[in-house]
Amino acid sequence: MKVLLLTTHLNIGGIGTYVVNLAKKLKKHNVEVIVASSGGELTKRLEKDGIQWFPTPIKTKNEVHPKIFYSALKLAELVKKENIDIVHAHTRVAQVTAAFIRRLTGIPYVTTCHGIYTRRLSRRLFPCWGARVTAISEPVRESLVNTFKVAKKQALLLPNGIDVDDYTRDYSEEDKKGLKEFYGLNVDGVTVGSIARMEEVKGYQFLIRSIPYVIQNHPKTKFFLVGDGKYKPELLRLAKELDVTKHVVFQDSMEDVNIPLGLIDVFVHPPVYEEGFGLCILEGMSAGKPVVVTNVGGIYMLVKEGVNGFLVPPRDAKSLAEKIGELIENADLRKEMGDKGREIAKRDFSLDNLCQQMIQVYTEVIGLVKKTEMAETTL
């Protein structure tokens, strides 16, 4: 079986990480993989794992942009040349591109929805869901079925997956001390951290607003916020306005998230709108960190209240501070929740399971197309 994974970009973040992880795991299951995108930091991981990357200029949010038509033509040539069996699209623009490839080559395609889409006219006129559409969480699947009227048998729940062992790097106390000093974190205090794109919807502003409440009782606490994005200047301004700049370290995105995860004691993710899944939370759990997150979208699938972390209301800085403080004060609770989170990640969100289920989807769709072609030939 030969698969083309198609996405708009391979930047650090949920979709990019999902595609790269899936490609790597598919290869281990003897599936030939080519990844097509406009590029991004994560292409280095593909090269490292010996996975072919095909550059195509589809980095646009415009569903009728000329780049899409040009890319579809080039990718159709690639599909024919490489004898691709199926295309797997991961963004709206990639879905539209895959639909054109289907028309040009007859090769089937499937899609994965990584979030809850806004209902728009273009979705009604040109759904472009493919033969099957997989959802990374139950709320995403419910939206597909209830809002976009995708047939239940067509919309499949395949939760995101992760290789837990990739996030189990443990630093010695000496190495941890050295790294904390390097990044400007307190050696003798608890580090509260978050790793995500710095966009308004990710809720970093409420995490920053929680800092004054936290340091009132725990002045040695440092906040380690890792990521890039257009909202970052506003967050820097807010930290200065609240006079908490000496308590927070802003760090650019890091390809190796094991570095910040190794230094963080409490992982926080406070999105304000519905989140499809929250891969960064799963990474934190895999690293054995207790998590404090807002209860939106599909996050409840990952975090069990009081078991591996806490769920708080969105846009509520005081609630964030209260639960963060509870974990700062109780090292045994941090350890207990962290261990439980790692256990949940390994048991319920294995990348191997995701990969095997995805291969079943590919096999089913390819089989349906072959049956249809045989029936048409007979007629």
Rosetta blueprint (number, residue, H / E / L):
1 M L
2 K E
3 V E
4 L E
5 L E
6 L E
7 T L
8 T L
9 H L
10 L L
11 N L
12 I L
13 G L
14 G H
15 I H
16 G H
17 T H
18 Y H
19 V H
20 V H
21 N H
22 L H
23 A H
24 K H
25 K H
26 L H
27 K H
28 K H
29 H L
30 N L
31 V L
32 E E
33 V E
34 I E
35 V E
36 A E
37 S E
38 S L
39 G L
40 G L
41 E L
42 L L
43 T H
44 K H
45 R H
46 L H
47 E H
48 K H
49 D L
50 G L
51 I L
52 Q E
53 W E
54 F E
55 P E
56 T L
57 P L
58 I L
59 K L
60 T L
61 K L
62 N L
63 E L
64 V L
65 H L
66 P H
67 K H
68 I H
69 F H
70 Y H
71 S H
72 A H
73 L H
74 K H
75 L H
76 A H
77 E H
78 L H
79 V H
80 K H
81 K H
82 E H
83 N L
84 I L
85 D L
86 I E
87 V E
88 H E
89 A E
90 H L
91 T L
92 R H
93 V H
94 A H
95 Q H
96 V H
97 T H
98 A H
99 A H
100 F H
101 I H
102 R H
103 R H
104 L H
105 T H
106 G L
107 I L
108 P L
109 Y E
110 V E
111 T E
112 T E
113 C E
114 H L
115 G L
116 I L
117 Y L
118 T L
119 R L
120 R L
121 L H
122 S H
123 R H
124 R H
125 L H
126 F L
127 P L
128 C L
129 W L
130 G L
131 A L
132 R L
133 V E
134 T E
135 A E
136 I L
137 S L
138 E H
139 P H
140 V H
141 R H
142 E H
143 S H
144 L H
145 V H
146 N H
147 T L
148 F L
149 K L
150 V L
151 A L
152 K L
153 K L
154 Q L
155 A E
156 L E
157 L E
158 L L
159 P L
160 N L
161 G L
162 I E
163 D L
164 V H
165 D H
166 D H
167 Y H
168 T L
169 R L
170 D L
171 Y L
172 S L
173 E H
174 E H
175 D H
176 K H
177 K H
178 G H
179 L H
180 K H
181 E H
182 F H
183 Y H
184 G L
185 L L
186 N L
187 V L
188 D L
189 G L
190 V L
191 T E
192 V E
193 G E
194 S E
195 I E
196 A L
197 R L
198 M L
199 E L
200 E H
201 V H
202 K H
203 G L
204 Y H
205 Q H
206 F H
207 L H
208 I H
209 R H
210 S H
211 I H
212 P H
213 Y H
214 V H
215 I H
216 Q H
217 N H
218 H L
219 P L
220 K L
221 T L
222 K E
223 F E
224 F E
225 L E
226 V E
227 G L
228 D L
229 G L
230 K L
231 Y L
232 K H
233 P H
234 E H
235 L H
236 L H
237 R H
238 L H
239 A H
240 K H
241 E H
242 L L
243 D L
244 V L
245 T H
246 K H
247 H H
248 V E
249 V E
250 F E
251 Q E
252 D L
253 S L
254 M L
255 E L
256 D L
257 V L
258 N H
259 I H
260 P H
261 L H
262 G H
263 L H
264 I L
265 D L
266 V E
267 F E
268 V E
269 H E
270 P L
271 P L
272 V L
273 Y L
274 E L
275 E L
276 G L
277 F L
278 G L
279 L H
280 C H
281 I H
282 L H
283 E H
284 G H
285 M H
286 S H
287 A L
288 G L
289 K L
290 P L
291 V E
292 V E
293 V E
294 T E
295 N L
296 V L
297 G L
298 G L
299 I H
300 Y H
301 M H
302 L L
303 V L
304 K L
305 E E
306 G L
307 V L
308 N L
309 G E
310 F E
311 L E
312 V E
313 P L
314 P L
315 R L
316 D L
317 A H
318 K H
319 S H
320 L H
321 A H
322 E H
323 K H
324 I H
325 G H
326 E H
327 L H
328 I H
329 E L
330 N L
331 A H
332 D H
333 L H
334 R H
335 K H
336 E H
337 M H
338 G H
339 D H
340 K H
341 G H
342 R H
343 E H
344 I H
345 A H
346 K H
347 R H
348 D H
349 F L
350 S E
351 L H
352 D H
353 N H
354 L H
355 C H
356 Q H
357 Q H
358 M H
359 I H
360 Q H
361 V H
362 Y H
363 T H
364 E H
365 V H
366 I H
367 G H
368 L H
369 V H
370 K H
371 K H
372 T H
373 E H
374 M H
375 A H
376 E H
377 T H
378 T H
379 L L
